Amino acid sequence: MRVGHERGFTLIELLVVMVILGITLGLVSLNALPSQKQAMQQDAQRIALLLQLARDEAIVRNRQIAFEAGSDSYRFLIRNDKQWTEAVQDDLLRARDFKHGPFTLMLDPQPNVPEEKLRIIFGREPVDKPFVLTMASSDGSSVAIRADGIGHFTVD
């Protein structure tokens, strides 16, 4: 009579596999969820592209276009004769909320007119004043959008 050994995994082997799976899933979930700094960087990249678009549109349309932002949202305004109107018909320049806000926004150089919301105006000329728009979050991280005045926008 032959005694057979049963084949299978021991409890230790199963626990080791479970630990390895847990560590792998933990690392994957950490990499899949962006950090606050990465999220702010994405918001800044989006705004830099929209600012470049607004500048180009101001030149092409031969009208002033303004970027106006508060701590939670931003929008674009178009100057018609004597008043500013919100760009509601334009899908790209529509009003939006910051995806990962609220942010504290600082503009350098400071505008001459104190306003409750930050406003950057793009004119009809191909050369504007250079500026730096800094976005800061409550955790102390910040991102700067730099405009050189001739249409190049970079995010630092």
C-alpha positions as CSV (number, residue, x, y, z in Angstrom):
1,M,0.0,0.0,0.0
2,R,1.4,3.3,-1.0
3,V,1.0,6.4,1.1
4,G,0.6,9.5,-1.2
5,H,1.6,13.0,-0.3
6,E,-1.1,15.5,-0.9
7,R,0.1,18.4,-3.0
8,G,-0.9,22.0,-2.2
9,F,0.3,25.2,-0.7
10,T,1.2,25.7,2.9
11,L,-0.3,28.5,4.9
12,I,3.0,30.3,4.9
13,E,3.2,30.3,1.1
14,L,-0.3,31.7,0.9
15,L,0.5,34.4,3.4
16,V,3.6,35.4,1.4
17,V,1.6,35.7,-1.8
18,M,-1.1,37.8,-0.1
19,V,1.6,40.2,1.3
20,I,3.2,40.6,-2.1
21,L,-0.2,41.3,-3.7
22,G,-1.0,43.8,-1.0
23,I,2.3,45.7,-1.5
24,T,1.8,45.7,-5.3
25,L,-1.7,47.0,-5.1
26,G,-0.6,49.7,-2.6
27,L,2.1,50.9,-4.9
28,V,-0.2,50.9,-7.9
29,S,-2.9,52.9,-6.1
30,L,-0.3,55.5,-4.9
31,N,0.9,56.0,-8.4
32,A,-2.6,56.1,-9.9
33,L,-3.8,58.9,-7.6
34,P,-1.9,62.2,-8.4
35,S,-0.5,64.2,-5.5
36,Q,-1.7,67.7,-4.7
37,K,1.5,69.1,-6.5
38,Q,0.8,67.0,-9.6
39,A,-2.9,68.0,-9.7
40,M,-1.9,71.7,-9.3
41,Q,0.6,71.3,-12.1
42,Q,-2.1,69.9,-14.4
43,D,-4.4,72.8,-13.6
44,A,-1.5,75.2,-14.3
45,Q,-0.8,73.5,-17.6
46,R,-4.4,73.8,-18.7
47,I,-4.5,77.5,-17.7
48,A,-1.3,78.2,-19.6
49,L,-2.7,76.7,-22.7
50,L,-5.9,78.6,-22.4
51,L,-4.0,81.9,-21.8
52,Q,-2.1,81.3,-24.9
53,L,-5.3,80.6,-26.8
54,A,-6.9,83.8,-25.4
55,R,-3.9,85.9,-26.4
56,D,-4.0,84.5,-29.9
57,E,-7.8,85.0,-30.1
58,A,-7.5,88.6,-29.0
59,I,-5.1,89.3,-31.9
60,V,-7.2,87.4,-34.4
61,R,-10.6,88.9,-33.3
62,N,-9.1,92.3,-32.9
63,R,-10.7,92.6,-29.4
64,Q,-9.4,92.6,-25.9
65,I,-9.9,89.3,-24.0
66,A,-9.4,89.1,-20.3
67,F,-8.7,86.1,-18.0
68,E,-10.4,86.6,-14.7
69,A,-9.9,84.2,-11.7
70,G,-11.0,83.8,-8.1
71,S,-9.9,81.1,-5.7
72,D,-12.3,78.5,-7.0
73,S,-12.9,79.3,-10.6
74,Y,-11.9,81.2,-13.7
75,R,-13.4,82.6,-16.8
76,F,-12.7,84.6,-19.9
77,L,-14.3,87.9,-20.8
78,I,-14.4,89.6,-24.3
79,R,-14.5,93.4,-24.6
80,N,-17.4,94.5,-26.8
81,D,-17.5,98.2,-27.4
82,K,-17.7,99.6,-23.9
83,Q,-18.3,96.5,-21.7
84,W,-16.9,93.1,-20.9
85,T,-19.1,90.1,-21.6
86,E,-18.4,86.5,-20.6
87,A,-17.3,84.1,-23.4
88,V,-20.3,81.8,-23.1
89,Q,-20.5,80.8,-26.8
90,D,-16.8,79.7,-26.9
91,D,-16.4,76.1,-25.7
92,L,-12.7,76.5,-25.0
93,L,-12.9,79.9,-23.3
94,R,-15.9,79.0,-21.1
95,A,-16.0,79.5,-17.4
96,R,-14.5,76.6,-15.4
97,D,-13.9,75.6,-11.8
98,F,-10.4,74.7,-10.8
99,K,-10.3,70.9,-10.7
100,H,-8.1,70.8,-7.6
101,G,-8.7,74.2,-6.0
102,P,-9.1,76.4,-4.1
103,F,-5.9,78.3,-4.9
104,T,-4.4,81.6,-3.8
105,L,-3.5,83.5,-7.0
106,M,-0.8,86.2,-7.2
107,L,0.1,88.2,-10.2
108,D,3.5,89.8,-10.7
109,P,3.7,92.7,-11.5
110,Q,0.7,93.7,-9.5
111,P,-2.1,95.3,-11.4
112,N,-2.6,99.1,-10.9
113,V,-6.3,98.7,-10.2
114,P,-7.3,96.7,-7.1
115,E,-10.0,94.3,-8.0
116,E,-11.7,91.5,-6.1
117,K,-10.7,89.0,-8.7
118,L,-7.4,88.7,-10.5
119,R,-7.6,89.9,-14.1
120,I,-5.1,89.6,-17.0
121,I,-6.0,91.5,-20.2
122,F,-4.7,90.5,-23.6
123,G,-4.8,93.3,-26.2
124,R,-4.8,93.3,-30.0
125,E,-1.0,93.8,-30.3
126,P,1.3,90.8,-30.6
127,V,3.5,92.0,-27.7
128,D,2.1,92.1,-24.2
129,K,3.7,92.8,-20.8
130,P,5.4,89.8,-19.3
131,F,3.9,88.4,-16.1
132,V,4.1,85.6,-13.7
133,L,0.9,84.1,-12.3
134,T,1.5,82.0,-9.2
135,M,-1.0,79.5,-7.9
136,A,-0.5,78.4,-4.3
137,S,-2.5,75.8,-2.4
138,S,-3.2,75.5,1.3
139,D,-0.5,72.9,1.8
140,G,2.2,75.4,0.8
141,S,3.0,74.0,-2.7
142,S,2.9,76.5,-5.6
143,V,3.2,76.6,-9.3
144,A,4.1,79.6,-11.5
145,I,2.9,80.3,-15.0
146,R,5.3,82.6,-16.8
147,A,4.4,84.7,-19.9
148,D,7.2,86.3,-21.8
149,G,5.0,88.9,-23.6
150,I,5.4,87.4,-27.1
151,G,3.2,84.4,-26.7
152,H,5.2,81.8,-24.8
153,F,3.7,80.5,-21.6
154,T,5.7,78.1,-19.4
155,V,4.8,76.3,-16.2
156,D,7.4,76.0,-13.4
